[in-house]
């Protein structure tokens, strides 16, 4: 089976938060202004991550379109030479 190469963006913040968690209750060091600043920062990171993911998706669609206009990748051509037909998954669909 052929899988067209694709990049993904992974959000590691939940893992970092779990690793950084302390044994003391969260409310002992709560500061409202700090919490608001952190929330604004998280919203900005969410926005940037969404933009990155959209950009990666757009690049993936463009790469598929380009691949359809040229010869198949070397791995697909080798498969065709060996087995006489295209592998399942070629041509890719967006």
HTML snippet that shows the backbone in 3Dmol.js (N, CA, C, O; Angstrom):
<script src="https://3Dmol.org/build/3Dmol-min.js"></script>
<div id="view" style="width:600px;height:400px;position:relative"></div>
<script>
const pdb = `
ATOM      1  N   UNK A   1       0.844  -1.175   0.000  1.00  0.00           N
ATOM      2  CA  UNK A   1       0.000   0.000   0.000  1.00  0.00           C
ATOM      3  C   UNK A   1       0.891   1.241   0.000  1.00  0.00           C
ATOM      4  O   UNK A   1       1.865   1.318   0.749  1.00  0.00           O
ATOM      5  N   UNK A   2       0.550   2.200  -0.840  1.00  0.00           N
ATOM      6  CA  UNK A   2       1.323   3.432  -0.944  1.00  0.00           C
ATOM      7  C   UNK A   2       0.661   4.518  -0.104  1.00  0.00           C
ATOM      8  O   UNK A   2      -0.556   4.692  -0.157  1.00  0.00           O
ATOM      9  N   UNK A   3       1.455   5.242   0.663  1.00  0.00           N
ATOM     10  CA  UNK A   3       0.981   6.384   1.446  1.00  0.00           C
ATOM     11  C   UNK A   3       1.756   7.608   1.002  1.00  0.00           C
ATOM     12  O   UNK A   3       2.980   7.655   1.124  1.00  0.00           O
ATOM     13  N   UNK A   4       1.046   8.595   0.490  1.00  0.00           N
ATOM     14  CA  UNK A   4       1.686   9.839   0.072  1.00  0.00           C
ATOM     15  C   UNK A   4       2.249  10.529   1.312  1.00  0.00           C
ATOM     16  O   UNK A   4       1.550  10.629   2.321  1.00  0.00           O
ATOM     17  N   UNK A   5       3.499  11.009   1.265  1.00  0.00           N
ATOM     18  CA  UNK A   5       4.124  11.643   2.437  1.00  0.00           C
ATOM     19  C   UNK A   5       3.329  12.855   2.915  1.00  0.00           C
ATOM     20  O   UNK A   5       2.825  13.643   2.115  1.00  0.00           O
ATOM     21  N   UNK A   6       3.228  12.985   4.236  1.00  0.00           N
ATOM     22  CA  UNK A   6       2.477  14.096   4.808  1.00  0.00           C
ATOM     23  C   UNK A   6       3.101  14.496   6.144  1.00  0.00           C
ATOM     24  O   UNK A   6       3.567  13.647   6.904  1.00  0.00           O
ATOM     25  N   UNK A   7       3.103  15.801   6.417  1.00  0.00           N
ATOM     26  CA  UNK A   7       3.603  16.335   7.689  1.00  0.00           C
ATOM     27  C   UNK A   7       2.426  16.752   8.568  1.00  0.00           C
ATOM     28  O   UNK A   7       1.406  17.236   8.078  1.00  0.00           O
ATOM     29  N   UNK A   8       2.588  16.557   9.859  1.00  0.00           N
ATOM     30  CA  UNK A   8       1.575  16.958  10.833  1.00  0.00           C
ATOM     31  C   UNK A   8       2.234  17.808  11.919  1.00  0.00           C
ATOM     32  O   UNK A   8       3.433  17.684  12.172  1.00  0.00           O
ATOM     33  N   UNK A   9       1.450  18.664  12.551  1.00  0.00           N
ATOM     34  CA  UNK A   9       1.912  19.444  13.701  1.00  0.00           C
ATOM     35  C   UNK A   9       1.230  18.877  14.942  1.00  0.00           C
ATOM     36  O   UNK A   9       0.010  18.719  14.975  1.00  0.00           O
ATOM     37  N   UNK A  10       2.028  18.574  15.959  1.00  0.00           N
ATOM     38  CA  UNK A  10       1.507  17.989  17.192  1.00  0.00           C
ATOM     39  C   UNK A  10       1.650  18.998  18.319  1.00  0.00           C
ATOM     40  O   UNK A  10       2.697  19.627  18.474  1.00  0.00           O
ATOM     41  N   UNK A  11       0.600  19.146  19.096  1.00  0.00           N
ATOM     42  CA  UNK A  11       0.607  20.057  20.236  1.00  0.00           C
ATOM     43  C   UNK A  11       1.062  19.280  21.466  1.00  0.00           C
ATOM     44  O   UNK A  11       0.349  18.401  21.949  1.00  0.00           O
ATOM     45  N   UNK A  12       2.248  19.606  21.972  1.00  0.00           N
ATOM     46  CA  UNK A  12       2.816  18.889  23.115  1.00  0.00           C
ATOM     47  C   UNK A  12       2.548  19.599  24.444  1.00  0.00           C
ATOM     48  O   UNK A  12       3.045  19.167  25.484  1.00  0.00           O
ATOM     49  N   UNK A  13       1.774  20.675  24.421  1.00  0.00           N
ATOM     50  CA  UNK A  13       1.516  21.420  25.658  1.00  0.00           C
ATOM     51  C   UNK A  13       0.842  20.588  26.746  1.00  0.00           C
ATOM     52  O   UNK A  13       1.222  20.714  27.910  1.00  0.00           O
ATOM     53  N   UNK A  14      -0.150  19.733  26.422  1.00  0.00           N
ATOM     54  CA  UNK A  14      -0.746  18.931  27.495  1.00  0.00           C
ATOM     55  C   UNK A  14       0.266  18.001  28.179  1.00  0.00           C
ATOM     56  O   UNK A  14       0.211  17.810  29.394  1.00  0.00           O
ATOM     57  N   UNK A  15       1.175  17.432  27.411  1.00  0.00           N
ATOM     58  CA  UNK A  15       2.198  16.572  28.001  1.00  0.00           C
ATOM     59  C   UNK A  15       3.126  17.382  28.902  1.00  0.00           C
ATOM     60  O   UNK A  15       3.466  16.954  30.005  1.00  0.00           O
ATOM     61  N   UNK A  16       3.535  18.563  28.418  1.00  0.00           N
ATOM     62  CA  UNK A  16       4.404  19.414  29.229  1.00  0.00           C
ATOM     63  C   UNK A  16       3.711  19.819  30.522  1.00  0.00           C
ATOM     64  O   UNK A  16       4.333  19.832  31.584  1.00  0.00           O
ATOM     65  N   UNK A  17       2.427  20.150  30.436  1.00  0.00           N
ATOM     66  CA  UNK A  17       1.682  20.539  31.635  1.00  0.00           C
ATOM     67  C   UNK A  17       1.621  19.375  32.627  1.00  0.00           C
ATOM     68  O   UNK A  17       1.738  19.580  33.835  1.00  0.00           O
ATOM     69  N   UNK A  18       1.442  18.177  32.125  1.00  0.00           N
ATOM     70  CA  UNK A  18       1.390  17.007  33.009  1.00  0.00           C
ATOM     71  C   UNK A  18       2.745  16.753  33.657  1.00  0.00           C
ATOM     72  O   UNK A  18       2.815  16.382  34.828  1.00  0.00           O
ATOM     73  N   UNK A  19       3.815  16.950  32.906  1.00  0.00           N
ATOM     74  CA  UNK A  19       5.154  16.737  33.454  1.00  0.00           C
ATOM     75  C   UNK A  19       5.550  17.834  34.443  1.00  0.00           C
ATOM     76  O   UNK A  19       6.291  17.579  35.392  1.00  0.00           O
ATOM     77  N   UNK A  20       5.058  19.049  34.220  1.00  0.00           N
ATOM     78  CA  UNK A  20       5.395  20.178  35.089  1.00  0.00           C
ATOM     79  C   UNK A  20       4.517  20.259  36.332  1.00  0.00           C
ATOM     80  O   UNK A  20       4.778  21.069  37.221  1.00  0.00           O
ATOM     81  N   UNK A  21       3.491  19.435  36.402  1.00  0.00           N
ATOM     82  CA  UNK A  21       2.552  19.498  37.523  1.00  0.00           C
ATOM     83  C   UNK A  21       3.268  19.227  38.844  1.00  0.00           C
ATOM     84  O   UNK A  21       4.092  18.319  38.953  1.00  0.00           O
ATOM     85  N   UNK A  22       2.934  20.029  39.830  1.00  0.00           N
ATOM     86  CA  UNK A  22       3.535  19.900  41.154  1.00  0.00           C
ATOM     87  C   UNK A  22       2.552  19.199  42.083  1.00  0.00           C
ATOM     88  O   UNK A  22       1.374  19.052  41.758  1.00  0.00           O
ATOM     89  N   UNK A  23       3.037  18.776  43.226  1.00  0.00           N
ATOM     90  CA  UNK A  23       2.191  18.075  44.183  1.00  0.00           C
ATOM     91  C   UNK A  23       1.288  19.016  44.975  1.00  0.00           C
ATOM     92  O   UNK A  23       0.303  18.575  45.567  1.00  0.00           O
ATOM     93  N   UNK A  24       1.610  20.295  44.990  1.00  0.00           N
ATOM     94  CA  UNK A  24       0.796  21.235  45.758  1.00  0.00           C
ATOM     95  C   UNK A  24      -0.438  21.635  44.948  1.00  0.00           C
ATOM     96  O   UNK A  24      -0.396  21.613  43.718  1.00  0.00           O
ATOM     97  N   UNK A  25      -1.526  21.997  45.614  1.00  0.00           N
ATOM     98  CA  UNK A  25      -2.743  22.406  44.902  1.00  0.00           C
ATOM     99  C   UNK A  25      -2.498  23.650  44.050  1.00  0.00           C
ATOM    100  O   UNK A  25      -1.703  24.521  44.404  1.00  0.00           O
ATOM    101  N   UNK A  26      -3.191  23.708  42.937  1.00  0.00           N
ATOM    102  CA  UNK A  26      -3.015  24.814  42.002  1.00  0.00           C
ATOM    103  C   UNK A  26      -3.451  26.146  42.608  1.00  0.00           C
ATOM    104  O   UNK A  26      -2.877  27.184  42.279  1.00  0.00           O
ATOM    105  N   UNK A  27      -4.442  26.137  43.477  1.00  0.00           N
ATOM    106  CA  UNK A  27      -4.986  27.378  44.017  1.00  0.00           C
ATOM    107  C   UNK A  27      -4.054  28.078  45.000  1.00  0.00           C
ATOM    108  O   UNK A  27      -4.261  29.251  45.310  1.00  0.00           O
ATOM    109  N   UNK A  28      -3.030  27.379  45.496  1.00  0.00           N
ATOM    110  CA  UNK A  28      -2.137  28.015  46.469  1.00  0.00           C
ATOM    111  C   UNK A  28      -1.290  29.126  45.861  1.00  0.00           C
ATOM    112  O   UNK A  28      -0.907  30.066  46.557  1.00  0.00           O
ATOM    113  N   UNK A  29      -0.999  29.026  44.588  1.00  0.00           N
ATOM    114  CA  UNK A  29      -0.176  30.041  43.940  1.00  0.00           C
ATOM    115  C   UNK A  29      -0.930  30.767  42.824  1.00  0.00           C
ATOM    116  O   UNK A  29      -0.307  31.301  41.906  1.00  0.00           O
ATOM    117  N   UNK A  30      -2.262  30.791  42.893  1.00  0.00           N
ATOM    118  CA  UNK A  30      -3.086  31.411  41.852  1.00  0.00           C
ATOM    119  C   UNK A  30      -2.981  32.931  41.898  1.00  0.00           C
ATOM    120  O   UNK A  30      -3.111  33.559  42.949  1.00  0.00           O
ATOM    121  N   UNK A  31      -2.738  33.500  40.711  1.00  0.00           N
ATOM    122  CA  UNK A  31      -2.693  34.957  40.556  1.00  0.00           C
ATOM    123  C   UNK A  31      -3.587  35.294  39.367  1.00  0.00           C
ATOM    124  O   UNK A  31      -3.287  34.880  38.248  1.00  0.00           O
ATOM    125  N   UNK A  32      -4.686  36.039  39.579  1.00  0.00           N
ATOM    126  CA  UNK A  32      -5.629  36.313  38.491  1.00  0.00           C
ATOM    127  C   UNK A  32      -4.992  36.990  37.278  1.00  0.00           C
ATOM    128  O   UNK A  32      -5.280  36.608  36.144  1.00  0.00           O
ATOM    129  N   UNK A  33      -4.140  37.976  37.494  1.00  0.00           N
ATOM    130  CA  UNK A  33      -3.529  38.663  36.347  1.00  0.00           C
ATOM    131  C   UNK A  33      -2.584  37.730  35.593  1.00  0.00           C
ATOM    132  O   UNK A  33      -2.496  37.793  34.367  1.00  0.00           O
ATOM    133  N   UNK A  34      -1.885  36.875  36.315  1.00  0.00           N
ATOM    134  CA  UNK A  34      -1.010  35.895  35.672  1.00  0.00           C
ATOM    135  C   UNK A  34      -1.841  34.875  34.881  1.00  0.00           C
ATOM    136  O   UNK A  34      -1.451  34.457  33.791  1.00  0.00           O
ATOM    137  N   UNK A  35      -2.973  34.488  35.438  1.00  0.00           N
ATOM    138  CA  UNK A  35      -3.852  33.531  34.757  1.00  0.00           C
ATOM    139  C   UNK A  35      -4.401  34.121  33.465  1.00  0.00           C
ATOM    140  O   UNK A  35      -4.475  33.427  32.451  1.00  0.00           O
ATOM    141  N   UNK A  36      -4.791  35.404  33.491  1.00  0.00           N
ATOM    142  CA  UNK A  36      -5.290  36.061  32.280  1.00  0.00           C
ATOM    143  C   UNK A  36      -4.203  36.169  31.218  1.00  0.00           C
ATOM    144  O   UNK A  36      -4.462  35.946  30.035  1.00  0.00           O
ATOM    145  N   UNK A  37      -2.995  36.508  31.635  1.00  0.00           N
ATOM    146  CA  UNK A  37      -1.879  36.608  30.689  1.00  0.00           C
ATOM    147  C   UNK A  37      -1.577  35.236  30.079  1.00  0.00           C
ATOM    148  O   UNK A  37      -1.315  35.121  28.881  1.00  0.00           O
ATOM    149  N   UNK A  38      -1.618  34.206  30.914  1.00  0.00           N
ATOM    150  CA  UNK A  38      -1.350  32.851  30.416  1.00  0.00           C
ATOM    151  C   UNK A  38      -2.438  32.407  29.443  1.00  0.00           C
ATOM    152  O   UNK A  38      -2.146  31.766  28.434  1.00  0.00           O
ATOM    153  N   UNK A  39      -3.694  32.746  29.742  1.00  0.00           N
ATOM    154  CA  UNK A  39      -4.796  32.390  28.851  1.00  0.00           C
ATOM    155  C   UNK A  39      -4.649  33.090  27.496  1.00  0.00           C
ATOM    156  O   UNK A  39      -4.883  32.477  26.454  1.00  0.00           O
ATOM    157  N   UNK A  40      -4.264  34.368  27.506  1.00  0.00           N
ATOM    158  CA  UNK A  40      -4.048  35.102  26.256  1.00  0.00           C
ATOM    159  C   UNK A  40      -2.913  34.473  25.460  1.00  0.00           C
ATOM    160  O   UNK A  40      -2.994  34.353  24.237  1.00  0.00           O
ATOM    161  N   UNK A  41      -1.865  34.076  26.151  1.00  0.00           N
ATOM    162  CA  UNK A  41      -0.726  33.425  25.486  1.00  0.00           C
ATOM    163  C   UNK A  41      -1.151  32.088  24.875  1.00  0.00           C
ATOM    164  O   UNK A  41      -0.746  31.758  23.761  1.00  0.00           O
ATOM    165  N   UNK A  42      -1.955  31.329  25.590  1.00  0.00           N
ATOM    166  CA  UNK A  42      -2.438  30.039  25.081  1.00  0.00           C
ATOM    167  C   UNK A  42      -3.323  30.234  23.856  1.00  0.00           C
ATOM    168  O   UNK A  42      -3.241  29.463  22.900  1.00  0.00           O
ATOM    169  N   UNK A  43      -4.166  31.261  23.881  1.00  0.00           N
ATOM    170  CA  UNK A  43      -5.010  31.549  22.720  1.00  0.00           C
ATOM    171  C   UNK A  43      -4.165  31.907  21.503  1.00  0.00           C
ATOM    172  O   UNK A  43      -4.482  31.498  20.386  1.00  0.00           O
ATOM    173  N   UNK A  44      -3.101  32.661  21.709  1.00  0.00           N
ATOM    174  CA  UNK A  44      -2.198  33.019  20.607  1.00  0.00           C
ATOM    175  C   UNK A  44      -1.509  31.771  20.064  1.00  0.00           C
ATOM    176  O   UNK A  44      -1.369  31.622  18.850  1.00  0.00           O
ATOM    177  N   UNK A  45      -1.079  30.877  20.946  1.00  0.00           N
ATOM    178  CA  UNK A  45      -0.449  29.634  20.506  1.00  0.00           C
ATOM    179  C   UNK A  45      -1.442  28.754  19.748  1.00  0.00           C
ATOM    180  O   UNK A  45      -1.083  28.130  18.750  1.00  0.00           O
ATOM    181  N   UNK A  46      -2.694  28.703  20.223  1.00  0.00           N
ATOM    182  CA  UNK A  46      -3.724  27.934  19.523  1.00  0.00           C
ATOM    183  C   UNK A  46      -3.942  28.484  18.117  1.00  0.00           C
ATOM    184  O   UNK A  46      -4.068  27.727  17.154  1.00  0.00           O
ATOM    185  N   UNK A  47      -3.984  29.811  18.012  1.00  0.00           N
ATOM    186  CA  UNK A  47      -4.171  30.460  16.706  1.00  0.00           C
ATOM    187  C   UNK A  47      -2.991  30.128  15.783  1.00  0.00           C
ATOM    188  O   UNK A  47      -3.192  29.789  14.617  1.00  0.00           O
ATOM    189  N   UNK A  48      -1.768  30.225  16.300  1.00  0.00           N
ATOM    190  CA  UNK A  48      -0.584  29.925  15.493  1.00  0.00           C
ATOM    191  C   UNK A  48      -0.555  28.461  15.070  1.00  0.00           C
ATOM    192  O   UNK A  48      -0.183  28.146  13.940  1.00  0.00           O
ATOM    193  N   UNK A  49      -0.947  27.564  15.977  1.00  0.00           N
ATOM    194  CA  UNK A  49      -0.980  26.138  15.653  1.00  0.00           C
ATOM    195  C   UNK A  49      -2.014  25.848  14.574  1.00  0.00           C
ATOM    196  O   UNK A  49      -1.763  25.047  13.674  1.00  0.00           O
ATOM    197  N   UNK A  50      -3.173  26.493  14.657  1.00  0.00           N
ATOM    198  CA  UNK A  50      -4.212  26.312  13.633  1.00  0.00           C
ATOM    199  C   UNK A  50      -3.723  26.812  12.275  1.00  0.00           C
ATOM    200  O   UNK A  50      -3.982  26.181  11.250  1.00  0.00           O
ATOM    201  N   UNK A  51      -3.022  27.933  12.266  1.00  0.00           N
ATOM    202  CA  UNK A  51      -2.472  28.461  11.005  1.00  0.00           C
ATOM    203  C   UNK A  51      -1.417  27.517  10.433  1.00  0.00           C
ATOM    204  O   UNK A  51      -1.378  27.285   9.225  1.00  0.00           O
ATOM    205  N   UNK A  52      -0.566  26.975  11.299  1.00  0.00           N
ATOM    206  CA  UNK A  52       0.455  26.032  10.846  1.00  0.00           C
ATOM    207  C   UNK A  52      -0.190  24.786  10.252  1.00  0.00           C
ATOM    208  O   UNK A  52       0.219  24.315   9.191  1.00  0.00           O
ATOM    209  N   UNK A  53      -1.203  24.253  10.940  1.00  0.00           N
ATOM    210  CA  UNK A  53      -1.883  23.060  10.434  1.00  0.00           C
ATOM    211  C   UNK A  53      -2.552  23.324   9.098  1.00  0.00           C
ATOM    212  O   UNK A  53      -2.509  22.475   8.207  1.00  0.00           O
ATOM    213  N   UNK A  54      -3.171  24.491   8.946  1.00  0.00           N
ATOM    214  CA  UNK A  54      -3.798  24.844   7.668  1.00  0.00           C
ATOM    215  C   UNK A  54      -2.745  24.956   6.570  1.00  0.00           C
ATOM    216  O   UNK A  54      -2.965  24.511   5.443  1.00  0.00           O
ATOM    217  N   UNK A  55      -1.610  25.546   6.901  1.00  0.00           N
ATOM    218  CA  UNK A  55      -0.524  25.669   5.932  1.00  0.00           C
ATOM    219  C   UNK A  55       0.002  24.298   5.517  1.00  0.00           C
ATOM    220  O   UNK A  55       0.272  24.070   4.338  1.00  0.00           O
ATOM    221  N   UNK A  56       0.148  23.387   6.476  1.00  0.00           N
ATOM    222  CA  UNK A  56       0.607  22.034   6.150  1.00  0.00           C
ATOM    223  C   UNK A  56      -0.410  21.299   5.286  1.00  0.00           C
ATOM    224  O   UNK A  56      -0.030  20.585   4.358  1.00  0.00           O
ATOM    225  N   UNK A  57      -1.696  21.465   5.581  1.00  0.00           N
ATOM    226  CA  UNK A  57      -2.740  20.833   4.774  1.00  0.00           C
ATOM    227  C   UNK A  57      -2.739  21.380   3.351  1.00  0.00           C
ATOM    228  O   UNK A  57      -2.891  20.628   2.388  1.00  0.00           O
ATOM    229  N   UNK A  58      -2.566  22.688   3.226  1.00  0.00           N
ATOM    230  CA  UNK A  58      -2.523  23.300   1.900  1.00  0.00           C
ATOM    231  C   UNK A  58      -1.309  22.792   1.115  1.00  0.00           C
ATOM    232  O   UNK A  58      -1.414  22.486  -0.073  1.00  0.00           O
ATOM    233  N   UNK A  59      -0.172  22.705   1.780  1.00  0.00           N
ATOM    234  CA  UNK A  59       1.029  22.178   1.124  1.00  0.00           C
ATOM    235  C   UNK A  59       0.847  20.729   0.696  1.00  0.00           C
ATOM    236  O   UNK A  59       1.332  20.328  -0.362  1.00  0.00           O
ATOM    237  N   UNK A  60       0.152  19.941   1.510  1.00  0.00           N
ATOM    238  CA  UNK A  60      -0.121  18.545   1.168  1.00  0.00           C
ATOM    239  C   UNK A  60      -0.985  18.466  -0.085  1.00  0.00           C
ATOM    240  O   UNK A  60      -0.697  17.688  -0.994  1.00  0.00           O
ATOM    241  N   UNK A  61      -2.047  19.276  -0.132  1.00  0.00           N
ATOM    242  CA  UNK A  61      -2.925  19.264  -1.318  1.00  0.00           C
ATOM    243  C   UNK A  61      -2.161  19.703  -2.567  1.00  0.00           C
ATOM    244  O   UNK A  61      -2.332  19.127  -3.641  1.00  0.00           O
ATOM    245  N   UNK A  62      -1.316  20.727  -2.420  1.00  0.00           N
ATOM    246  CA  UNK A  62      -0.523  21.195  -3.564  1.00  0.00           C
ATOM    247  C   UNK A  62       0.462  20.123  -4.025  1.00  0.00           C
ATOM    248  O   UNK A  62       0.662  19.948  -5.228  1.00  0.00           O
ATOM    249  N   UNK A  63       1.077  19.405  -3.089  1.00  0.00           N
ATOM    250  CA  UNK A  63       2.025  18.347  -3.443  1.00  0.00           C
ATOM    251  C   UNK A  63       1.326  17.216  -4.187  1.00  0.00           C
ATOM    252  O   UNK A  63       1.887  16.651  -5.127  1.00  0.00           O
ATOM    253  N   UNK A  64       0.110  16.884  -3.774  1.00  0.00           N
ATOM    254  CA  UNK A  64      -0.646  15.846  -4.485  1.00  0.00           C
ATOM    255  C   UNK A  64      -0.957  16.306  -5.906  1.00  0.00           C
ATOM    256  O   UNK A  64      -0.793  15.545  -6.860  1.00  0.00           O
ATOM    257  N   UNK A  65      -1.407  17.553  -6.046  1.00  0.00           N
ATOM    258  CA  UNK A  65      -1.708  18.077  -7.379  1.00  0.00           C
ATOM    259  C   UNK A  65      -0.469  18.041  -8.277  1.00  0.00           C
ATOM    260  O   UNK A  65      -0.556  17.656  -9.442  1.00  0.00           O
ATOM    261  N   UNK A  66       0.682  18.443  -7.732  1.00  0.00           N
ATOM    262  CA  UNK A  66       1.917  18.425  -8.509  1.00  0.00           C
ATOM    263  C   UNK A  66       2.315  17.003  -8.889  1.00  0.00           C
ATOM    264  O   UNK A  66       2.792  16.763  -9.998  1.00  0.00           O
ATOM    265  N   UNK A  67       2.120  16.066  -7.975  1.00  0.00           N
ATOM    266  CA  UNK A  67       2.519  14.682  -8.261  1.00  0.00           C
ATOM    267  C   UNK A  67       1.660  14.070  -9.358  1.00  0.00           C
ATOM    268  O   UNK A  67       2.113  13.178 -10.075  1.00  0.00           O
ATOM    269  N   UNK A  68       0.440  14.533  -9.493  1.00  0.00           N
ATOM    270  CA  UNK A  68      -0.439  13.991 -10.525  1.00  0.00           C
ATOM    271  C   UNK A  68      -0.062  14.500 -11.915  1.00  0.00           C
ATOM    272  O   UNK A  68      -0.417  13.877 -12.915  1.00  0.00           O
ATOM    273  N   UNK A  69       0.650  15.618 -11.992  1.00  0.00           N
ATOM    274  CA  UNK A  69       1.044  16.189 -13.278  1.00  0.00           C
ATOM    275  C   UNK A  69       2.364  15.642 -13.798  1.00  0.00           C
ATOM    276  O   UNK A  69       2.708  15.874 -14.957  1.00  0.00           O
ATOM    277  N   UNK A  70       3.101  14.930 -12.980  1.00  0.00           N
ATOM    278  CA  UNK A  70       4.395  14.402 -13.398  1.00  0.00           C
ATOM    279  C   UNK A  70       4.402  12.894 -13.309  1.00  0.00           C
ATOM    280  O   UNK A  70       3.366  12.270 -13.082  1.00  0.00           O
ATOM    281  N   UNK A  71       5.575  12.310 -13.487  1.00  0.00           N
ATOM    282  CA  UNK A  71       5.671  10.852 -13.369  1.00  0.00           C
ATOM    283  C   UNK A  71       5.492  10.424 -11.913  1.00  0.00           C
ATOM    284  O   UNK A  71       5.765  11.205 -11.002  1.00  0.00           O
ATOM    285  N   UNK A  72       5.040   9.202 -11.690  1.00  0.00           N
ATOM    286  CA  UNK A  72       4.886   8.717 -10.315  1.00  0.00           C
ATOM    287  C   UNK A  72       6.231   8.687  -9.591  1.00  0.00           C
ATOM    288  O   UNK A  72       7.278   8.652 -10.238  1.00  0.00           O
ATOM    289  N   UNK A  73       6.214   8.700  -8.264  1.00  0.00           N
ATOM    290  CA  UNK A  73       7.460   8.617  -7.501  1.00  0.00           C
ATOM    291  C   UNK A  73       8.222   7.324  -7.805  1.00  0.00           C
ATOM    292  O   UNK A  73       7.656   6.363  -8.327  1.00  0.00           O
ATOM    293  N   UNK A  74       9.480   7.318  -7.478  1.00  0.00           N
ATOM    294  CA  UNK A  74      10.341   6.168  -7.759  1.00  0.00           C
ATOM    295  C   UNK A  74       9.808   4.892  -7.117  1.00  0.00           C
ATOM    296  O   UNK A  74       9.861   3.825  -7.729  1.00  0.00           O
ATOM    297  N   UNK A  75       9.299   4.986  -5.906  1.00  0.00           N
ATOM    298  CA  UNK A  75       8.785   3.786  -5.233  1.00  0.00           C
ATOM    299  C   UNK A  75       7.589   3.207  -5.980  1.00  0.00           C
ATOM    300  O   UNK A  75       7.442   1.988  -6.070  1.00  0.00           O
ATOM    301  N   UNK A  76       6.740   4.074  -6.512  1.00  0.00           N
ATOM    302  CA  UNK A  76       5.572   3.601  -7.274  1.00  0.00           C
ATOM    303  C   UNK A  76       6.025   2.992  -8.595  1.00  0.00           C
ATOM    304  O   UNK A  76       5.501   1.957  -9.009  1.00  0.00           O
ATOM    305  N   UNK A  77       6.987   3.616  -9.258  1.00  0.00           N
ATOM    306  CA  UNK A  77       7.490   3.057 -10.531  1.00  0.00           C
ATOM    307  C   UNK A  77       8.147   1.701 -10.301  1.00  0.00           C
ATOM    308  O   UNK A  77       8.012   0.798 -11.126  1.00  0.00           O
ATOM    309  N   UNK A  78       8.861   1.553  -9.176  1.00  0.00           N
ATOM    310  CA  UNK A  78       9.480   0.264  -8.870  1.00  0.00           C
ATOM    311  C   UNK A  78       8.413  -0.791  -8.608  1.00  0.00           C
ATOM    312  O   UNK A  78       8.565  -1.941  -9.021  1.00  0.00           O
ATOM    313  N   UNK A  79       7.348  -0.417  -7.935  1.00  0.00           N
ATOM    314  CA  UNK A  79       6.249  -1.346  -7.670  1.00  0.00           C
ATOM    315  C   UNK A  79       5.611  -1.790  -8.979  1.00  0.00           C
ATOM    316  O   UNK A  79       5.338  -2.974  -9.172  1.00  0.00           O
ATOM    317  N   UNK A  80       5.373  -0.832  -9.881  1.00  0.00           N
ATOM    318  CA  UNK A  80       4.780  -1.149 -11.182  1.00  0.00           C
ATOM    319  C   UNK A  80       5.691  -2.093 -11.960  1.00  0.00           C
ATOM    320  O   UNK A  80       5.211  -3.038 -12.586  1.00  0.00           O
ATOM    321  N   UNK A  81       6.999  -1.847 -11.929  1.00  0.00           N
ATOM    322  CA  UNK A  81       7.946  -2.702 -12.643  1.00  0.00           C
ATOM    323  C   UNK A  81       7.945  -4.117 -12.082  1.00  0.00           C
ATOM    324  O   UNK A  81       8.087  -5.083 -12.831  1.00  0.00           O
ATOM    325  N   UNK A  82       7.786  -4.244 -10.772  1.00  0.00           N
ATOM    326  CA  UNK A  82       7.833  -5.565 -10.140  1.00  0.00           C
ATOM    327  C   UNK A  82       6.509  -6.312 -10.230  1.00  0.00           C
ATOM    328  O   UNK A  82       6.493  -7.513 -10.499  1.00  0.00           O
ATOM    329  N   UNK A  83       5.394  -5.608 -10.006  1.00  0.00           N
ATOM    330  CA  UNK A  83       4.096  -6.279  -9.908  1.00  0.00           C
ATOM    331  C   UNK A  83       3.162  -6.012 -11.080  1.00  0.00           C
ATOM    332  O   UNK A  83       2.099  -6.627 -11.171  1.00  0.00           O
ATOM    333  N   UNK A  84       3.539  -5.108 -11.975  1.00  0.00           N
ATOM    334  CA  UNK A  84       2.750  -4.881 -13.177  1.00  0.00           C
ATOM    335  C   UNK A  84       1.530  -3.989 -12.997  1.00  0.00           C
ATOM    336  O   UNK A  84       0.709  -3.906 -13.911  1.00  0.00           O
ATOM    337  N   UNK A  85       1.378  -3.333 -11.884  1.00  0.00           N
ATOM    338  CA  UNK A  85       0.243  -2.427 -11.655  1.00  0.00           C
ATOM    339  C   UNK A  85       0.548  -1.479 -10.514  1.00  0.00           C
ATOM    340  O   UNK A  85       1.518  -1.640  -9.773  1.00  0.00           O
ATOM    341  N   UNK A  86      -0.303  -0.499 -10.405  1.00  0.00           N
ATOM    342  CA  UNK A  86      -0.102   0.491  -9.332  1.00  0.00           C
ATOM    343  C   UNK A  86      -0.466  -0.098  -7.978  1.00  0.00           C
ATOM    344  O   UNK A  86      -1.373  -0.924  -7.881  1.00  0.00           O
ATOM    345  N   UNK A  87       0.239   0.325  -6.933  1.00  0.00           N
ATOM    346  CA  UNK A  87      -0.111  -0.135  -5.586  1.00  0.00           C
ATOM    347  C   UNK A  87      -1.416   0.516  -5.121  1.00  0.00           C
ATOM    348  O   UNK A  87      -1.815   1.571  -5.616  1.00  0.00           O
ATOM    349  N   UNK A  88      -2.067  -0.140  -4.160  1.00  0.00           N
ATOM    350  CA  UNK A  88      -3.257   0.451  -3.564  1.00  0.00           C
ATOM    351  C   UNK A  88      -2.825   1.745  -2.878  1.00  0.00           C
ATOM    352  O   UNK A  88      -1.842   1.764  -2.138  1.00  0.00           O
ATOM    353  N   UNK A  89      -3.562   2.820  -3.127  1.00  0.00           N
ATOM    354  CA  UNK A  89      -3.194   4.121  -2.557  1.00  0.00           C
ATOM    355  C   UNK A  89      -2.613   5.060  -3.604  1.00  0.00           C
ATOM    356  O   UNK A  89      -2.418   6.245  -3.331  1.00  0.00           O
ATOM    357  N   UNK A  90      -2.336   4.551  -4.785  1.00  0.00           N
ATOM    358  CA  UNK A  90      -1.881   5.415  -5.880  1.00  0.00           C
ATOM    359  C   UNK A  90      -2.915   5.373  -6.976  1.00  0.00           C
ATOM    360  O   UNK A  90      -3.323   4.277  -7.360  1.00  0.00           O
ATOM    361  N   UNK A  91      -3.354   6.461  -7.491  1.00  0.00           N
ATOM    362  CA  UNK A  91      -2.989   7.831  -7.175  1.00  0.00           C
ATOM    363  C   UNK A  91      -3.599   8.269  -5.844  1.00  0.00           C
ATOM    364  O   UNK A  91      -4.667   7.794  -5.456  1.00  0.00           O
ATOM    365  N   UNK A  92      -2.911   9.178  -5.149  1.00  0.00           N
ATOM    366  CA  UNK A  92      -3.419   9.654  -3.858  1.00  0.00           C
ATOM    367  C   UNK A  92      -4.651  10.542  -4.046  1.00  0.00           C
ATOM    368  O   UNK A  92      -4.840  11.157  -5.096  1.00  0.00           O
ATOM    369  N   UNK A  93      -5.459  10.592  -3.033  1.00  0.00           N
ATOM    370  CA  UNK A  93      -6.614  11.495  -3.072  1.00  0.00           C
ATOM    371  C   UNK A  93      -6.463  12.544  -1.972  1.00  0.00           C
ATOM    372  O   UNK A  93      -6.052  12.228  -0.855  1.00  0.00           O
ATOM    373  N   UNK A  94      -6.795  13.783  -2.292  1.00  0.00           N
ATOM    374  CA  UNK A  94      -6.611  14.863  -1.309  1.00  0.00           C
ATOM    375  C   UNK A  94      -7.520  14.778  -0.126  1.00  0.00           C
ATOM    376  O   UNK A  94      -7.457  15.627   0.763  1.00  0.00           O
TER     377      UNK A  94
END
`;
const viewer = $3Dmol.createViewer("view");
viewer.addModel(pdb, "pdb");
viewer.setStyle({}, {cartoon: {color: "spectrum"}});
viewer.zoomTo();
viewer.render();
</script>
